[in-house]
Amino acid sequence: MSARILVVADDPSLQASDRPPDLRRIVVVGCGHVGLVMAAGFAQLGHTVTGIDKSPELVVALREDRVPFHEENLRELVSSGVSSGRLSFTTSYQEAVETADFIFLAVDTPSTPGGAADLRNIRAAAHSIAEAINGGEPIIVNKSTSPIGTGETIEGILRRNLAEAAAVPRIVSNPEFLRQGHAVHDFFHPDRIVIGAHSSRDAMAVADLYRDLKAEVVITGLRTAEMIKYVANSFLATRVSFINEVARLCDALNVNVDQVLEGLGHDARIGRHFFNPGIGFGGSCLPKDVAALRYMGETLGVATPVLMAVQQVNHAQRTSAVRALRAALGGLEGKTVAVWGLTFKGDTEDVRESPAMDVVGLLLNEGAVVRPYDPSQPHKLVPERLRETLLDDPIEAARGADALAVLTDWTEFRDIPLAQVREVMRGDVLFDGRNLLRPEEAERSGFRYIGMGRPRSVRAKVPLAALTAVG
Ligand SMILES: NC(=O)c1ccc[n+]([C@@H]2O[C@H](COP(=O)([O-])OP(=O)(O)OC[C@H]3O[C@@H](n4cnc5c(N)ncnc54)[C@H](O)[C@@H]3O)[C@@H](O)[C@H]2O)c1
């Protein structure tokens, strides 16, 4: 095995040498952004994989070689798995579970309005698995991000619902850290693989599935693995909100955040990743995972002021984007704003919890006319009032606009000739909500550039005396 195994669990019986035989029939429940990548990835590693999804439309699409979301190299990977005969899809648990050695759960765990994780899909899947197990002893591996204690909940559901003769349920937590847009790459090149279990044998059996990947495998207790995922996402969210706060200070203090980042990034303790100022984090993971960790703290009487601040700063980024546009345009009523990017980040078609969508909503509420463009053409995913106005060309979106707002970090926006964009616009405001473009080039093209923490010498220098107690 090229994967290096680190055992950090308390259980002294967890020894890297305690290796079970290879077991390779895998079921993946939930064929969405995580499950499909994992199913196709495991098939590529030589395992035989059946993907189960409750959505018949999705299963039909996958059987017909259609991947209904944008993810680099995923279609090719799925096609290759299907044509090798090692990857198939079904809606039927009965069909797949009976012969499985491993059953991965990759169902969605959205937020409830109060911030708690909604576990209905996990519970439903656990019930369906219990009904379909017929004497086998598959290891149930939870990949879905779900609160600390979910592994034990799944175990309880199986215990209560398995046929009496069946063995004790074998539950493992194996949280997923992939990045949407780079998911296939991340499956094959993970920074680490975290596996939590009560049983050393089960943890090692799951580790063995990844044997051909060059990655460190961290073996922990069941709850620890669940916690690691929440801490990882909450820390990433904290970095984003922290640098957004810094960017606002930079704007006020006439300091360029890019240069600050350059000076910080070389410090190995700080680094450069996940440290880009912008209109905030979004997507189906970070917001809900921060909310769920806060909810767990509140339930247990543990205050989480840091996480609360992370959420507040993140929310305020949306409104500060609108404020900047309002100020630059002298009001938004009747103004036309071209918007580049609707997805929550570049390289995905996902608009769930997208900051760009929030900003667009706020602009529309203030009476602005929005001309949106997104490279992923997410027609089916945006509300009707936007669908009709969605344009399929970035320059066309800019035509006649008073301002251009770049709201998602699609790298291809960097290659659009700004002079040409400026020519078709009525106004000259360019709000770069992702610090994606080069301010100098924008200004050379005739734009008034507004970035995040990139003041453009419009603000008078603040006298030091105003910033110090002793002057
Ligand atoms: N998307 C990411 O980048 C990412 C990264 C790391 C972890 N995660 C976590 O992974 C989990 C899955 O996320 P996702 O983005 O893949 O979700 P998704 O919404 O894209 O896909 C979930 C799929 O599960 C299916 N499903 C739900 N309940 C089911 C059931 N009972 N039986 C069969 N199928 C069922 C749905 O039909 C859907 O196709 C979540 O817990 C998420 O927090 C997501």
The ligand as an ORCA input file, in Angstrom:
! r2SCAN-3c Opt
* xyz 0 1
  N     -20.354     19.124     -2.382
  C     -19.183     19.175     -1.781
  O     -18.252     19.844     -2.227
  C     -18.938     18.381     -0.520
  C     -17.629     18.247     -0.043
  C     -17.407     17.520      1.116
  C     -18.489     16.956      1.795
  N     -19.747     17.127      1.326
  C     -20.852     16.484      2.059
  O     -21.220     15.322      1.334
  C     -22.625     15.090      1.453
  C     -23.242     15.010      0.065
  O     -23.074     16.262     -0.561
  P     -23.350     16.466     -2.117
  O     -22.884     17.831     -2.449
  O     -22.825     15.299     -2.879
  O     -24.949     16.430     -2.140
  P     -25.859     16.360     -3.445
  O     -27.123     17.049     -3.065
  O     -25.112     16.802     -4.637
  O     -26.147     14.800     -3.627
  C     -26.843     14.031     -2.688
  C     -27.545     12.917     -3.436
  O     -28.082     12.020     -2.460
  C     -29.340     11.544     -2.957
  N     -30.117     11.034     -1.821
  C     -30.603     11.729     -0.756
  N     -31.219     10.892      0.096
  C     -31.122      9.646     -0.426
  C     -31.548      8.358     -0.009
  N     -32.204      8.180      1.155
  N     -31.274      7.312     -0.803
  C     -30.616      7.476     -1.978
  N     -30.180      8.662     -2.426
  C     -30.421      9.732     -1.663
  C     -29.953     12.771     -3.623
  O     -30.954     12.405     -4.540
  C     -28.725     13.398     -4.286
  O     -28.558     12.946     -5.612
  C     -23.169     16.239      2.313
  O     -23.228     15.820      3.642
  C     -22.111     17.316      2.153
  O     -22.069     18.183      3.264
  C     -19.996     17.815      0.176
*
